[in-house]
Amino acid sequence: FLALPDVRDSALSLTSKETAMVAAAAIANASAAKKDKSAAEDEELTASAASSSKKRPSKAEAPPPPEGKGIWKYQRRAAVFYGDVKIQVGVAGLISGNFVCNIIEKWIDPKGTEYEIVWMVFETFWNVMFTFELGLNMYANWLWPFWKSAWNIFDFVVVVIGLLTTLQIPLPGPLGLLRMMRAFRVFRLFKRVKSLNKIMVSLSKAVPGVANAFFILLLVMSIYAILAVDLFRQYGADGTYTNAHGVDVDSTTGRGQPYGYEYFGNFGKSLYTMFQVLTGESWSEAVARPLLMGESVIDAFGVAFFFVSFTLINGLVLINVVVAVLLEKMVDDEPAEEADADAALEDEEEDDAAVEEPAANGHAKEAKEAKEAKDIETPTEAEDRTSLQSERVSNLQADIASMKNDMVNIKTNLAVIMSCMKMSSKVATPNLPENIPLPDGGPRNIGQVNSEAAESPKVPNISIPGSLS
């Protein structure tokens, strides 16, 4: 700072009045910058709050119904009670217990006659518990919220069939097979376990794409089945075929039918045989080798090409296509949900814009009145604003006074420093000998500088003001 003469002279030439003016201008600029920064922070917080208020809507469960009257007086409480996590875990435990009981029954007593009373008691207990749970669910979510859920409909069908079994109500004809629906009670577990429910939902959404892939697979299998009927239907028709060594070998199957007729006699048999080849279950030994080991080498090459190409196309390519489509649909499930959330958010924004649109479509008067009403200050707001301004003025005056004192101290310190720099200091030199030998033979007595050592000037005690510390 002192190395710059212009700056030094300017600082020393400042009067108290000018110093106060400079300080006031600096404080005013700082206050304006601070105000702008605060306003920017407020706008940022407002934008952040607005964006957080418009986050993607979560797919939460529907809120419980409002308080009703009459028999629906306790519907809201029932909905809250039924939706509690502990209750859902308890119902899931009942479903799992019923499934384990069915497994034990079909393991130790398949006919159900050895421990008939025990199984009847268990069946009655499960049906009573599931009926109570279904009744609570129907009461809590009646009417449309209950029936619009496919899982609730499934629960209703299974529980009704269980009640018919417990009450021993005879079902006519094929309807008697509905009693086997009791084994599907375990599927009710998928509604209450979110991870299992997510898998089922993903599988249901993947059905269209997977169905197309399965159709292509079935189409290729049908083409090969039609070719196999024409090529191999008459193979070993007389009960024998000749192998590569010219020996007649019996071609009758274990069911007493000729080989060609049993495996490729018509389209249905041939299609099932090609499905067996696709699964890889004993297809080489039972299906392909009797054809491959004939006496004709050319026919053997044709058979090998037929089955190898079928295995490569269907077993390796198309099956993996089905798996790829299934995985793609399951992976794309969550992004689709996010897209739905984005669409819902856009709809909400459009609704907000539609609400604000009248002010831009000829309703300027309402907008102006609303703005004027907003600009009118209440006495309390005016008083608060005046108090805030007075406080700011007081703070500004205090800052100016503090800055004046700091500038006075700076001016005093600069004056002391400049006076110190103008002082002449004498430097003491060491005593030298009188006779100094010189190589050129000059005078030997060259004198001696023997001045008294002057004391070095003391460094003044300079106080640094708080604003420069």
C-alpha positions as CSV (number, residue, x, y, z in Angstrom):
1,F,0.0,0.0,0.0
2,L,2.8,2.5,1.0
3,A,4.7,1.6,-2.2
4,L,2.1,3.4,-4.3
5,P,2.7,7.1,-3.9
6,D,-0.6,8.1,-5.5
7,V,-2.5,5.9,-3.1
8,R,-0.5,7.1,-0.2
9,D,-1.0,10.7,-1.0
10,S,-4.7,10.2,-1.6
11,A,-5.1,8.4,1.7
12,L,-3.2,11.1,3.6
13,S,-5.2,13.9,2.0
14,L,-8.6,12.5,2.8
15,T,-10.6,14.6,5.3
16,S,-13.0,13.2,7.8
17,K,-16.0,14.3,5.7
18,E,-14.7,12.7,2.6
19,T,-13.8,9.6,4.6
20,A,-17.3,9.3,5.9
21,M,-18.8,9.8,2.4
22,V,-16.6,7.0,1.0
23,A,-17.5,4.7,3.9
24,A,-21.2,5.5,3.5
25,A,-21.0,4.7,-0.2
26,A,-19.2,1.4,0.5
27,I,-21.7,0.4,3.1
28,A,-24.6,1.3,0.8
29,N,-23.1,-0.9,-2.0
30,A,-22.5,-3.7,0.4
31,S,-26.1,-3.5,1.7
32,A,-27.5,-3.5,-1.8
33,A,-25.3,-6.5,-2.8
34,K,-26.4,-8.3,0.4
35,K,-30.1,-7.5,-0.4
36,D,-29.7,-8.8,-4.0
37,K,-28.1,-11.9,-2.7
38,S,-30.9,-12.5,-0.1
39,A,-33.5,-11.9,-2.8
40,A,-31.8,-14.4,-5.1
41,E,-31.6,-17.0,-2.3
42,D,-35.3,-16.4,-1.5
43,E,-36.2,-17.0,-5.2
44,E,-34.1,-20.1,-5.3
45,L,-35.8,-21.5,-2.1
46,T,-39.2,-20.6,-3.6
47,A,-38.4,-22.4,-6.8
48,S,-37.1,-25.4,-4.9
49,A,-40.3,-25.5,-2.8
50,A,-42.4,-25.2,-5.8
51,S,-40.6,-28.0,-7.6
52,S,-40.7,-30.2,-4.5
53,S,-44.5,-29.6,-4.2
54,K,-44.9,-30.9,-7.8
55,K,-42.9,-34.1,-7.5
56,R,-44.1,-37.2,-9.2
57,P,-47.3,-38.4,-7.5
58,S,-46.7,-41.6,-5.5
59,K,-48.9,-44.5,-6.1
60,A,-50.1,-44.7,-2.6
61,E,-53.2,-46.7,-1.6
62,A,-56.5,-45.0,-1.8
63,P,-57.4,-43.1,1.4
64,P,-60.0,-44.7,3.7
65,P,-63.6,-43.8,3.1
66,P,-65.2,-40.9,5.0
67,E,-67.3,-41.5,8.1
68,G,-70.7,-42.9,7.1
69,K,-74.1,-43.2,8.7
70,G,-76.1,-46.2,9.8
71,I,-74.4,-49.5,9.2
72,W,-71.5,-47.7,7.5
73,K,-70.7,-45.7,10.7
74,Y,-67.6,-47.8,11.3
75,Q,-66.5,-48.2,7.7
76,R,-63.6,-45.8,8.0
77,R,-62.3,-47.5,11.2
78,A,-62.7,-50.9,9.5
79,A,-60.7,-49.8,6.5
80,V,-57.9,-48.4,8.7
81,F,-57.9,-51.6,10.8
82,Y,-57.9,-53.9,7.7
83,G,-55.2,-52.0,6.0
84,D,-52.8,-52.2,9.0
85,V,-49.6,-54.0,8.3
86,K,-50.0,-56.4,11.3
87,I,-53.4,-57.5,10.0
88,Q,-52.1,-58.1,6.5
89,V,-49.2,-60.1,7.9
90,G,-51.6,-62.1,9.9
91,V,-53.8,-62.9,6.9
92,A,-50.7,-63.9,4.9
93,G,-49.8,-66.2,7.8
94,L,-53.2,-67.8,7.6
95,I,-52.9,-68.3,3.9
96,S,-49.4,-69.9,4.3
97,G,-50.7,-72.1,7.1
98,N,-53.6,-73.3,4.9
99,F,-51.2,-74.2,2.1
100,V,-48.8,-76.1,4.4
101,C,-51.9,-78.0,5.8
102,N,-52.9,-79.0,2.3
103,I,-49.4,-80.3,1.6
104,I,-49.4,-82.4,4.7
105,E,-52.8,-83.8,4.0
106,K,-51.9,-84.9,0.5
107,W,-48.6,-86.3,1.8
108,I,-49.7,-88.5,4.7
109,D,-53.3,-89.1,3.7
110,P,-53.9,-88.7,0.0
111,K,-57.4,-90.2,0.0
112,G,-58.4,-88.1,3.1
113,T,-60.0,-91.1,4.8
114,E,-57.5,-92.0,7.5
115,Y,-57.7,-88.7,9.4
116,E,-61.0,-87.4,8.0
117,I,-62.1,-85.7,11.2
118,V,-58.8,-83.8,11.6
119,W,-58.9,-82.5,8.0
120,M,-62.5,-81.5,8.4
121,V,-61.7,-79.5,11.6
122,F,-58.8,-77.7,9.8
123,E,-60.9,-77.0,6.7
124,T,-63.7,-75.5,8.8
125,F,-61.2,-73.4,10.7
126,W,-59.6,-72.0,7.5
127,N,-63.0,-71.3,5.9
128,V,-64.3,-69.5,8.9
129,M,-61.2,-67.3,9.1
130,F,-61.2,-66.6,5.4
131,T,-64.9,-65.8,5.4
132,F,-64.4,-63.3,8.3
133,E,-61.5,-61.7,6.5
134,L,-63.5,-61.4,3.3
135,G,-66.5,-59.9,5.1
136,L,-64.2,-57.3,6.8
137,N,-62.6,-56.4,3.4
138,M,-66.0,-56.0,1.8
139,Y,-67.4,-53.8,4.6
140,A,-64.3,-51.6,4.6
141,N,-64.1,-51.2,0.8
142,W,-67.7,-51.5,-0.3
143,L,-68.8,-51.0,-3.1
144,W,-66.8,-50.0,-6.1
145,P,-63.3,-50.0,-4.4
146,F,-63.9,-53.7,-3.6
147,W,-65.2,-55.0,-6.9
148,K,-62.7,-53.1,-9.1
149,S,-59.8,-55.1,-7.7
150,A,-59.2,-58.4,-9.5
151,W,-57.6,-59.8,-6.4
152,N,-60.7,-59.2,-4.4
153,I,-62.8,-61.0,-7.0
154,F,-60.4,-63.9,-6.8
155,D,-60.7,-64.0,-3.0
156,F,-64.4,-63.9,-3.2
157,V,-64.6,-66.9,-5.6
158,V,-62.1,-69.0,-3.6
159,V,-63.9,-68.3,-0.3
160,V,-67.3,-69.1,-1.7
161,I,-66.1,-72.4,-3.1
162,G,-64.6,-73.2,0.3
163,L,-67.9,-72.4,2.0
164,L,-69.8,-74.7,-0.4
165,T,-67.3,-77.5,0.4
166,T,-67.7,-77.0,4.2
167,L,-71.5,-76.9,3.9
168,Q,-71.3,-80.0,1.7
169,I,-73.5,-78.5,-1.0
170,P,-73.5,-80.8,-4.1
171,L,-72.4,-79.1,-7.3
172,P,-73.8,-80.6,-10.6
173,G,-71.5,-82.0,-13.2
174,P,-68.2,-80.3,-14.0
175,L,-68.9,-77.7,-11.4
176,G,-67.8,-80.2,-8.9
177,L,-64.2,-79.6,-10.1
178,L,-64.4,-76.1,-8.7
179,R,-63.7,-77.6,-5.3
180,M,-60.1,-78.0,-6.4
181,M,-59.9,-74.2,-6.4
182,R,-59.1,-74.5,-2.7
183,A,-55.5,-75.3,-3.7
184,F,-55.2,-71.9,-5.3
185,R,-55.8,-70.1,-2.0
186,V,-52.0,-69.5,-1.8
187,F,-52.3,-67.1,-4.7
188,R,-54.1,-64.7,-2.4
189,L,-50.6,-64.3,-0.8
190,F,-49.5,-62.3,-3.9
191,K,-51.9,-59.5,-3.1
192,R,-50.3,-58.9,0.3
193,V,-46.6,-59.3,-0.4
194,K,-45.5,-56.4,-2.5
195,S,-42.5,-58.1,-4.1
196,L,-44.6,-61.0,-5.3
197,N,-47.4,-58.7,-6.4
198,K,-44.9,-56.7,-8.5
199,I,-43.7,-59.9,-10.3
200,M,-47.3,-60.9,-11.1
201,V,-48.1,-57.5,-12.4
202,S,-45.0,-57.5,-14.5
203,L,-45.9,-60.9,-15.9
204,S,-49.4,-59.8,-16.8
205,K,-48.0,-56.8,-18.6
206,A,-45.6,-58.9,-20.5
207,V,-48.3,-61.3,-21.8
208,P,-48.9,-59.5,-25.1
209,G,-45.3,-59.4,-26.2
210,V,-44.5,-62.9,-24.9
211,A,-47.7,-64.2,-26.7
212,N,-46.3,-62.9,-30.0
213,A,-43.0,-64.6,-29.4
214,F,-44.7,-67.8,-28.6
215,F,-46.8,-67.6,-31.7
216,I,-43.7,-67.4,-33.8
217,L,-42.3,-70.4,-31.9
218,L,-45.5,-72.3,-32.5
219,L,-45.5,-71.4,-36.2
220,V,-42.0,-72.8,-36.8
221,M,-42.9,-75.9,-34.8
222,S,-46.0,-76.4,-36.9
223,I,-43.9,-76.1,-40.1
224,Y,-41.5,-78.8,-38.9
225,A,-44.4,-81.0,-37.7
226,I,-46.0,-80.9,-41.2
227,L,-42.7,-81.8,-42.8
228,A,-42.2,-84.6,-40.4
229,V,-45.6,-86.2,-41.2
230,D,-44.7,-86.3,-44.9
231,L,-41.1,-87.5,-44.3
232,F,-41.4,-90.0,-41.4
233,R,-45.0,-91.2,-41.2
234,Q,-44.3,-94.5,-43.1
235,Y,-41.0,-95.3,-41.4
236,G,-41.1,-98.8,-39.9
237,A,-44.7,-99.3,-41.0
238,D,-44.3,-103.1,-41.1
239,G,-42.9,-103.2,-37.6
240,T,-39.2,-103.3,-38.7
241,Y,-36.5,-101.1,-40.3
242,T,-33.2,-102.0,-41.8
243,N,-30.1,-100.5,-40.1
244,A,-26.8,-99.5,-41.6
245,H,-25.5,-103.2,-41.5
246,G,-28.5,-104.5,-43.4
247,V,-30.1,-106.1,-40.3
248,D,-33.8,-105.8,-39.8
249,V,-34.5,-104.2,-36.4
250,D,-37.9,-104.3,-34.6
251,S,-39.5,-100.8,-34.8
252,T,-42.5,-101.5,-32.7
253,T,-42.8,-99.1,-29.7
254,G,-43.6,-100.1,-26.1
255,R,-47.2,-99.4,-26.8
256,G,-47.4,-101.9,-29.7
257,Q,-47.5,-99.3,-32.5
258,P,-45.2,-98.8,-35.4
259,Y,-42.5,-96.2,-34.8
260,G,-43.5,-93.9,-37.7
261,Y,-47.2,-93.9,-36.8
262,E,-46.8,-93.3,-33.1
263,Y,-44.4,-90.4,-33.4
264,F,-45.4,-88.8,-36.8
265,G,-48.8,-90.5,-37.7
266,N,-50.7,-87.2,-37.9
267,F,-50.2,-83.5,-37.3
268,G,-51.0,-83.7,-33.6
269,K,-48.6,-86.6,-32.9
270,S,-45.9,-84.9,-34.9
271,L,-46.3,-81.6,-33.2
272,Y,-46.1,-83.2,-29.8
273,T,-43.0,-85.1,-30.9
274,M,-41.4,-81.8,-32.0
275,F,-42.3,-80.3,-28.6
276,Q,-40.5,-83.3,-27.0
277,V,-37.4,-82.5,-29.2
278,L,-37.7,-78.9,-28.1
279,T,-37.7,-79.8,-24.4
280,G,-34.7,-82.1,-24.9
281,E,-36.3,-85.0,-23.1
282,S,-34.9,-88.3,-24.6
283,W,-35.4,-86.9,-28.1
284,S,-32.1,-88.1,-29.5
285,E,-32.4,-91.8,-28.4
286,A,-36.2,-92.3,-28.8
287,V,-37.0,-90.0,-31.8
288,A,-33.9,-89.2,-33.9
289,R,-31.6,-92.3,-33.7
290,P,-34.0,-94.8,-35.2
291,L,-34.3,-92.5,-38.3
292,L,-30.6,-91.7,-38.3
293,M,-29.4,-95.3,-38.1
294,G,-31.2,-96.4,-41.3
295,E,-29.3,-98.1,-44.2
296,S,-29.3,-94.9,-46.4
297,V,-26.5,-92.5,-45.8
298,I,-28.2,-89.7,-47.7
299,D,-31.4,-90.2,-45.6
300,A,-29.2,-90.0,-42.5
301,F,-27.7,-86.7,-43.5
302,G,-31.2,-85.4,-44.2
303,V,-32.5,-86.5,-40.8
304,A,-29.5,-85.0,-39.1
305,F,-30.0,-81.6,-40.8
306,F,-33.8,-81.7,-40.0
307,F,-33.4,-82.2,-36.2
308,V,-30.2,-80.1,-35.8
309,S,-31.8,-77.1,-37.6
310,F,-35.0,-77.5,-35.6
311,T,-33.0,-77.5,-32.4
312,L,-30.9,-74.5,-33.4
313,I,-33.8,-72.4,-34.5
314,N,-36.4,-73.3,-31.9
315,G,-34.3,-74.5,-29.0
316,L,-31.6,-71.8,-29.0
317,V,-33.0,-68.8,-30.9
318,L,-36.7,-68.5,-30.5
319,I,-36.8,-69.7,-26.9
320,N,-34.2,-67.0,-26.0
321,V,-36.4,-64.5,-27.9
322,V,-39.3,-65.4,-25.6
323,V,-37.1,-64.9,-22.6
324,A,-35.7,-61.6,-23.9
325,V,-39.2,-60.2,-24.6
326,L,-40.3,-61.3,-21.1
327,L,-37.3,-59.6,-19.4
328,E,-37.7,-56.5,-21.6
329,K,-41.3,-56.1,-20.4
330,M,-40.4,-56.6,-16.8
331,V,-37.5,-54.2,-16.9
332,D,-39.6,-51.5,-18.7
333,D,-42.4,-51.8,-16.1
334,E,-40.9,-49.2,-13.7
335,P,-40.0,-46.7,-16.5
336,A,-43.6,-47.0,-17.7
337,E,-44.8,-46.1,-14.2
338,E,-42.5,-43.1,-14.2
339,A,-43.9,-42.1,-17.5
340,D,-47.4,-42.3,-16.1
341,A,-46.3,-40.1,-13.2
342,D,-44.8,-37.6,-15.6
343,A,-48.0,-37.5,-17.6
344,A,-50.0,-37.0,-14.4
345,L,-47.7,-34.2,-13.4
346,E,-48.1,-32.6,-16.9
347,D,-51.9,-32.9,-16.5
348,E,-51.7,-31.1,-13.2
349,E,-49.6,-28.3,-14.7
350,E,-52.1,-28.0,-17.5
351,D,-54.9,-27.7,-14.9
352,D,-52.9,-25.0,-13.1
353,A,-52.4,-23.1,-16.4
354,A,-56.1,-23.5,-17.2
355,V,-56.9,-21.9,-13.9
356,E,-54.6,-19.0,-14.5
357,E,-55.6,-18.6,-18.2
358,P,-58.6,-16.3,-17.6
359,A,-56.3,-13.4,-16.7
360,A,-54.7,-13.7,-20.1
361,N,-58.0,-14.2,-22.1
362,G,-59.8,-11.0,-21.5
363,H,-60.2,-11.1,-17.7
364,A,-57.6,-8.3,-17.2
365,K,-60.0,-6.5,-14.9
366,E,-60.1,-9.4,-12.4
367,A,-56.4,-9.7,-12.6
368,K,-55.9,-6.0,-12.0
369,E,-58.3,-6.0,-9.0
370,A,-56.5,-9.0,-7.5
371,K,-53.2,-7.2,-8.0
372,E,-54.5,-4.0,-6.4
373,A,-55.9,-6.0,-3.5
374,K,-52.6,-7.7,-3.1
375,D,-50.7,-4.4,-3.1
376,I,-52.9,-2.8,-0.4
377,E,-51.0,-2.9,2.9
378,T,-52.7,-3.4,6.2
379,P,-51.8,-1.1,9.1
380,T,-49.8,-3.9,10.7
381,E,-47.8,-4.6,7.6
382,A,-47.1,-0.8,7.2
383,E,-45.9,-0.6,10.8
384,D,-43.7,-3.6,10.4
385,R,-42.2,-2.2,7.2
386,T,-41.5,1.2,8.9
387,S,-39.9,-0.5,11.9
388,L,-37.7,-2.6,9.6
389,Q,-36.6,0.5,7.7
390,S,-35.8,2.3,10.9
391,E,-33.7,-0.6,12.1
392,R,-31.8,-0.7,8.8
393,V,-31.1,3.1,9.0
394,S,-29.8,2.7,12.6
395,N,-27.5,-0.1,11.6
396,L,-26.2,1.9,8.7
397,Q,-25.5,4.9,10.9
398,A,-23.6,2.7,13.4
399,D,-21.6,1.2,10.5
400,I,-20.7,4.7,9.2
401,A,-19.6,5.9,12.7
402,S,-17.4,2.8,13.1
403,M,-15.9,3.3,9.6
404,K,-15.1,7.0,10.5
405,N,-13.1,5.9,13.6
406,D,-11.3,3.3,11.5
407,M,-10.3,5.8,8.9
408,V,-9.1,8.3,11.5
409,N,-6.8,5.6,13.0
410,I,-5.6,4.7,9.5
411,K,-4.7,8.3,8.8
412,T,-2.8,8.7,12.1
413,N,-0.9,5.5,11.5
414,L,0.0,6.5,7.9
415,A,1.3,9.9,9.2
416,V,3.6,8.1,11.8
417,I,4.9,5.7,9.1
418,M,5.7,8.6,6.7
419,S,7.6,10.5,9.4
420,C,9.6,7.5,10.3
421,M,10.6,7.0,6.6
422,K,11.8,10.7,6.5
423,M,14.1,10.3,9.5
424,S,17.9,10.2,8.7
425,S,19.6,7.2,10.3
426,K,23.3,6.9,10.8
427,V,24.8,3.6,10.3
428,A,27.8,2.6,12.5
429,T,30.7,1.2,10.6
430,P,33.4,-1.1,12.2
431,N,36.8,0.3,13.3
432,L,39.5,-0.3,10.6
433,P,43.2,-0.6,11.2
434,E,45.3,2.5,10.4
435,N,48.1,0.8,8.4
436,I,46.7,-1.2,5.6
437,P,49.3,-2.8,3.3
438,L,48.7,-1.8,-0.3
439,P,50.2,-3.7,-3.2
440,D,50.9,-0.6,-5.3
441,G,53.0,1.2,-2.5
442,G,50.4,3.9,-1.9
443,P,49.9,5.8,1.4
444,R,49.7,3.5,4.3
445,N,47.7,5.8,6.6
446,I,44.4,6.2,4.9
447,G,42.5,7.3,7.8
448,Q,39.8,5.8,9.9
449,V,36.1,6.2,10.1
450,N,35.3,6.1,13.8
451,S,31.9,7.7,14.2
452,E,29.9,7.2,17.3
453,A,27.3,4.6,16.7
454,A,23.9,6.2,16.5
455,E,21.0,4.5,18.0
456,S,18.5,3.1,15.6
457,P,15.1,4.8,15.7
458,K,12.6,3.0,17.7
459,V,9.7,1.5,15.8
460,P,6.5,3.3,16.8
461,N,3.6,1.4,18.4
462,I,1.0,1.4,15.6
463,S,-2.5,0.2,16.5
464,I,-4.3,-1.5,13.7
465,P,-8.1,-0.9,13.7
466,G,-10.5,-3.7,13.8
467,S,-11.6,-3.5,10.2
468,L,-8.0,-4.0,9.0
469,S,-7.0,-6.6,11.5
